[in-house]
Amino acid sequence: MDWIEIIQLRTSTRTDCNAAVAAFHELSSPGQENGLEDIILLRNPVLDTDMEIFICWRGDVPQGGKSGLGLQLASAFSEYGRIYHSVWRYETSLMMKQEAKRISNPGRNCGGFL
């Protein structure tokens, strides 16, 4: 079963959000995390104090719901603002034309979430 962890960060200033983004770019690869597919940073185009980290996994959701990696990232980024950390399991998707999928999202799948 595929699943995704979402770490939402709301900072109090644009400067704090920019610092968090810079910190994300300084992260090193987590190495051999079993089932880890991708780690993606998203920024809110309207609220320049908000960002999200998507951690995409293959396999089963851990017993406690959140991964050790996700807990570490949530803790590290909490210095920049308020964190909301959630876990979502893949359920299903709408069938889309393959060509439309390829054009709208070349190269990134994130376990079916993106």
Number of C-alpha atoms within 10 A of each C-alpha: 11 19 22 26 24 21 22 22 24 20 24 14 14 14 13 18 22 17 15 23 18 11 12 15 10 9 9 7 8 9 7 7 12 9 13 19 15 15 16 14 14 12 16 10 9 7 11 17 20 23 21 20 21 22 23 23 23 17 13 12 18 9 7 7 13 17 17 12 14 20 13 11 17 20 12 12 21 18 13 18 17 15 17 12 18 14 16 15 17 13 10 8 8 5 7 8 8 8 8 10 14 12 9 10 10 9 9 13 14 20 20 14 17 12
